[in-house]
Amino acid sequence: DKQKSGAAIEDEENSNGSRPSASNNDLPFEAKTISFADADAEGCSAMEQRIQQLAQSLSRVGRVLDRHRESVFAERKECENVT
């Protein structure tokens, strides 16, 4: 019983290739409710996380620019010393 023939597997698949599932009428409908305060707090938390990510990205960009500026100044100094 554990192994099924190819025809049996095909019979279980719907026309779109997905496995059969219970129809929407068979499942109990359950709506999730959330208060405005909870939704607002969740939105603020997500925004704070995004701000923190952006601040970290800006910090990395700043460090890269600092290294680049220092290397440009070092190259200019070498050129001035050569001439």
Buried (B, 14 or more C-beta within 10 A) or exposed (E): EEEEEEEEEEEEEEEEEEEEEEEEEEEEEEEEEEEEEEEEEEEEEEEEEEEEEEEEEEEEEEEEEEEEEEEEEEEEEEEEEEE
